[in-house]
């Protein structure tokens, strides 16, 4: 039972680490997209004001 139980626990830990990594990557990407959108809006705003 112990031999069967350990790999599962280990894989669960790896899954947790992996999901955390993916979550952080998604956060970075969404932040980049958000900043790009803001900069594009700002450029349009300043362009129309000229």
N, C-alpha and C positions, 0 to 999 in steps of 0.2 A: 504493500500500500504506500509506503514512504517513497519508494523508487518511482511509482507512478505519479505521486503527488508533487514531487519536487519540480519536474520539468514544466508542469502546468503553471506552477507559481512563478517560475522563472520567465516563461513566455508571457504571462500576464504582466509581469514587471516590464518586459521589453515592449509589449503593446502600449503600456502606459507611457513609457519614455517616447515611443514613436509618435503616438497621438499628440503628446505635448509638443514635440518638434514640429509636427504638421501644423498644429494650432498656432505656434509662434510664426511659422512661415506665412500662413494665411493672414495673420495680423500685419506682418511687414508688407505683404502685397496690397492689402486693403488700404494701409496707410499711404503707400506710394501712389495708388490710384487716386485716393482722396486729395493728396497734395497736388498731383498733376491736374486734377479737375479744378482745384482752387486757382492754380496759377493760370490755367487757360481762361477761366472766368475773369481774372484780374486783367489779363492781357486784353481781352475783348472790351472790358470796361474802360481801360485807359485808351484803347484805340478809338472807341466811339467818342470819348471826351475831347480828343484832339481837334 
